[in-house]
Amino acid sequence: MTVPAALTIPAGEVDARLDAVLADYGKQWGTLDPLFGETIELLSTLVLSGGKRVRPAMAYWGFVGAGGDPADGSVANLGAALELLQAFALFHDDVMDGSPTRRGEPTAHVRAISDHEANGWAGDARRYGESVAILAGDVSLVLSDVLLADANPDVRRLWNDLRIEVNLGQFLDVVGTARGDVPLETAERIVEYKTARYTIVRPLQMGAALTGRNDLEESLGAIGTPLGIAFQLRDDMLGVFGETERTGKPVGDDLREGKPTPLLARARESATPDQLELLDLIGSNLSADQIVDIQMIFADTGAVADVETQIQALTDQALDAIARTPLAGDAATHLTELALFLASRTS
């Protein structure tokens, strides 16, 4: 699927800002101690390795839609802060989920574990690798905050909301994964807080707030909430049915991790006793055949069809909200393009 201009237009400036910030900090801290430089290099490897740059794009079009000048460097700065916050979340997520790969490459903690084992260093290799990744994530979190130190009060308020919401959403996700059998209501709350607000709603609102306007906050929330939920529901589908070559993750990875998704909750609601017995294995080291069987259960119970219908309805709701919101320039056109892409993407 072709990446739309709505993503590529802001990405170049954001990548340049990230490259400059990380190079500056790498030089500053690497001069004091080469190990400090290694930390920044670990961060740079993840941040500059790709990604869709969805959050910077949302911030950019929220900014432009509120009348901001696209050439204003402050919006690239905001986009860079959002990507550094995302890196923090990815470092920590990969440790919590025990993920072996990210974007088709070994995750940071896996690489650090391998280094520990190859060099025969002291202590436990796994604890070392996970500690390195967590600390790299913490550095990324602090750097993201540094970039927004001089932002106006509305931007800072939304930034604080975003950081609290994503961490609370992640807490629900971790607890739900451990306890299992999460009801649909809780699974949907995880989607809203861990993804919808963090990925779409708050970046849109922060971009607009960067111009000094706060009158679009509610309207942008009406766009971002359904679109953000649709985005995560599509992600859930890819986590179960996606191809490794496209997603960069092993097929069925979310099933082995036991992610408490609305897709799973819907399947459990309609499953037969025999199907429930197999669904109860989610969260364990499933075989390839078991993953195929679970995929069939998701389809046979109607869960897949229900989620696809919900994605379409949410996308339509977001498109309607875009059409009703007075946005400047070509922001409405590009937000429409983004909505259609995010809801139907294959990676």
Long-range contacts (C-beta under 8 A, 24 or more apart in sequence): 1-341, 1-344, 1-345, 1-346, 1-347, 3-52, 3-341, 4-334, 4-337, 4-338, 4-341, 5-334, 5-337, 6-57, 6-61, 6-334, 6-335, 6-337, 6-338, 6-341, 7-52, 7-53, 7-54, 7-57, 7-338, 7-341, 9-57, 9-60, 9-334, 10-53, 10-56, 10-57, 10-59, 10-60, 10-61, 10-75, 10-76, 10-79, 11-53, 11-56, 11-57, 13-73, 13-75, 13-76, 13-79, 14-53, 14-56, 14-76, 14-79, 14-80, 14-83, 15-48, 15-53, 16-76, 17-73, 17-76, 17-77, 17-79, 17-80, 18-47, 18-48, 18-80, 18-83, 18-84, 19-48, 21-80, 21-84, 21-143, 21-147, 22-47, 22-48, 25-143, 39-135, 39-136, 39-139, 40-139, 42-108, 42-132, 42-136, 43-87, 43-136, 43-139, 43-140, 43-143, 45-108, 46-87, 46-90, 46-91, 46-102, 46-108, 46-136, 47-83, 47-84, 47-87, 47-140, 49-103, 49-105, 50-103, 51-83, 51-86, 51-103, 53-79, 53-83, 54-199, 54-200, 54-231, 54-338, 54-342, 55-79, 55-82, 55-83, 55-85, 55-86, 55-198, 55-199, 55-203, 56-80, 56-82, 56-83, 56-203, 57-338, 58-199, 58-200, 58-203, 58-204, 58-207, 58-224, 58-338, 59-203, 59-204, 59-206, 59-207, 59-210, 60-207, 61-204, 61-207, 61-331, 61-334, 61-335, 61-338, 62-203, 62-204, 62-205, 62-206, 62-207, 62-208, 62-216, 62-220, 62-331, 63-207, 63-208, 63-210, 63-211, 64-207, 64-327, 64-328, 64-329, 64-330, 64-331, 64-334, 65-207, 65-208, 65-216, 65-220, 65-325, 65-327, 65-328, 65-329, 65-331, 65-332, 65-335, 66-207, 66-208, 66-209, 66-210, 66-211, 66-213, 66-216, 66-327, 66-328, 67-211, 67-213, 67-328, 67-329, 68-207, 68-210, 68-211, 70-329, 74-210, 75-207, 75-210, 77-147, 77-148, 78-147, 78-148, 78-151, 78-155, 78-206, 78-207, 78-210, 80-147, 81-144, 81-145, 81-147, 81-148, 81-159, 82-144, 82-203, 84-140, 84-141, 84-143, 84-144, 84-147, 85-140, 85-141, 85-144, 85-162, 85-163, 87-137, 87-140, 88-137, 88-138, 88-140, 88-141, 88-144, 89-137, 89-166, 89-170, 90-137, 91-133, 91-134, 91-136, 91-137, 91-140, 92-133, 92-134, 92-137, 92-170, 93-170, 94-133, 95-130, 95-133, 95-134, 96-170, 96-174, 97-257, 98-257, 99-249, 99-253, 99-257, 100-250, 101-248, 101-249, 101-250, 102-248, 102-249, 103-248, 104-248, 105-248, 107-133, 108-132, 108-133, 108-136, 109-133, 151-210, 152-209, 152-210, 152-212, 154-209, 154-214, 155-206, 155-209, 155-210, 158-202, 158-205, 158-206, 158-209, 159-202, 159-206, 161-197, 161-202, 162-197, 162-198, 162-202, 162-203, 162-206, 165-193, 165-197, 165-198, 165-202, 166-193, 166-194, 166-197, 166-198, 168-193, 169-193, 169-194, 169-195, 169-197, 169-198, 170-194, 173-259, 173-260, 176-260, 177-257, 177-258, 177-259, 177-260, 177-283, 180-258, 180-260, 180-280, 180-282, 180-283, 181-268, 182-260, 182-264, 182-265, 183-265, 184-262, 184-265, 184-266, 184-269, 186-260, 187-260, 187-261, 187-262, 187-264, 187-265, 188-229, 188-262, 190-260, 191-229, 191-232, 191-233, 191-261, 191-262, 192-225, 192-228, 192-229, 194-232, 195-228, 195-229, 195-231, 195-232, 195-235, 196-224, 196-225, 196-227, 196-228, 196-229, 196-231, 196-232, 197-224, 197-225, 197-228, 198-228, 199-228, 199-231, 199-232, 200-224, 200-225, 200-227, 200-228, 200-231, 201-225, 201-228, 216-325, 219-321, 219-324, 219-325, 219-326, 220-325, 222-321, 222-325, 223-318, 223-321, 223-322, 223-325, 223-335, 224-318, 226-314, 226-315, 226-317, 226-318, 226-321, 227-314, 227-315, 227-318, 227-338, 227-339, 227-342, 227-343, 229-314, 230-310, 230-311, 230-314, 230-315, 230-318, 230-339, 230-342, 230-343, 231-342, 231-343, 233-262, 233-263, 233-307, 233-310, 233-311, 233-314, 234-311, 234-342, 234-343, 234-344, 234-345, 236-261, 236-262, 236-263, 236-307, 237-263, 237-304, 237-307, 237-308, 238-345, 238-346, 238-347, 240-294, 240-295, 240-298, 241-295, 242-346, 242-347, 243-346, 246-346, 246-347, 247-347, 248-347, 251-288, 251-291, 252-286, 252-288, 252-291, 252-294, 252-295, 255-282, 255-283, 255-286, 255-291, 255-294, 256-282, 256-283, 256-284, 256-285, 256-286, 257-283, 258-282, 258-283, 258-284, 262-307, 262-310, 263-298, 263-303, 263-304, 263-307, 264-298, 264-303, 266-301, 266-302, 266-303, 266-306, 266-307, 267-297, 267-298, 267-301, 267-303, 269-301, 270-301, 270-302, 270-303, 271-297, 271-301, 275-300, 275-301, 311-343, 312-343, 314-343, 315-339, 315-340, 315-343
